């Protein structure tokens, strides 16, 4: 998908991450900085690691080819982060597409 977006000169690509990428014992509420703090929970590890690899791929494509991509990490809705302004996912996704600030 990322290579196809580059080849077809897609203006902006949104890639969805997962909570499964976070380490097994991440403190709650989750923080983006916790993503690389350890190995994911074993039953979700292959999926979580694949999503982390996709994040790194997006960063590399941005650096090498200038691909404009957003990696949107949707967290567990039960966490208090959903009520904070930086993690209102639908508003964040919409504003990311429009290049506006999240309010």
N, C-alpha and C positions, 0 to 999 in steps of 0.2 A: 504494500500500500504506500509506504513512504517513497520508495523508488518510483512508483507510478505517479505520485504527486509531483515529484521533481521533474520527471520526464514530460509531464503534461502541463508544467508550469502552473500548478494550482496556487491560487493567491494565498490561501491560508488553510492549514490542515489542523484539525482538532483530534488529538489522540487521547483516548480515555484510559486512565490508569485504574488501579484497584487497591483496596485496603489490604489485599493478600500480599502485597509487596513489602509491607512493613514487617519488622522483626517480631518474633513471637511474643516477646515481653516488652513491647513498646508501652510507655506510660500513657495513660489517658488523661486529658485529651491528646490526640495525636497532633504532631507538628510535622511539617514538611521536612524539617531537619532530621527527624528520626528515621527517615527512609533507609539510610545507609548504616544504621547502628547495629545491624546483626542479620542473622539468617531468618527467613520467614518461617512460619509454623509449618511443620513437616508435610502435612497433608495438602497444603496449598503451595508449597515451595516451587514446584516447576512452573506453575502459572504465574506466581509472583515474581520469580526471577526473569521469566520471559517479558513481563511488563517492565521490569527495571531495565532490561536490555533494550527494549523499545524506547524508553526515555533517553538512554545514552545514544541510541541511533538517531533520534530526533535532534539531539544536541550536536552530534557530529555532522549531520546533514545541514543544519543551520550554519555551522562554522565553515564547512567545505563548499556548500552549494548555495547558501543563502536561503534555504527553504524556511518559510515562515510557518512554524508549527507551534501549537500549544499542547502541552501535556497536562490534561485535566485529571487530577486525582480525586475521585469521588470517595468520600469516607463514609463510615457507618452513620446512618441517619439518627441513631440513638445518641450519638455523642453531642456534647454541647457545642462543638465546632460549627454545626449547621446553623446555629443562631448567630454566630459571629459574622461580621461583614465580609471577611475574606474568604469564607467557605460557603456562601450561598450559591450552590452549584449552578442552578439554572440561570441566575442573574450573571454569574461569572462567565458561563459559557456564552451567553448572549453578548455581553459586553466585550469578551475576548474577540468575538467575530467582528464587532464594530470598532475595536481598538479604543474603547472608552474605559474609564475607571469604574471599579466595583463600588457601589454605594450601599 
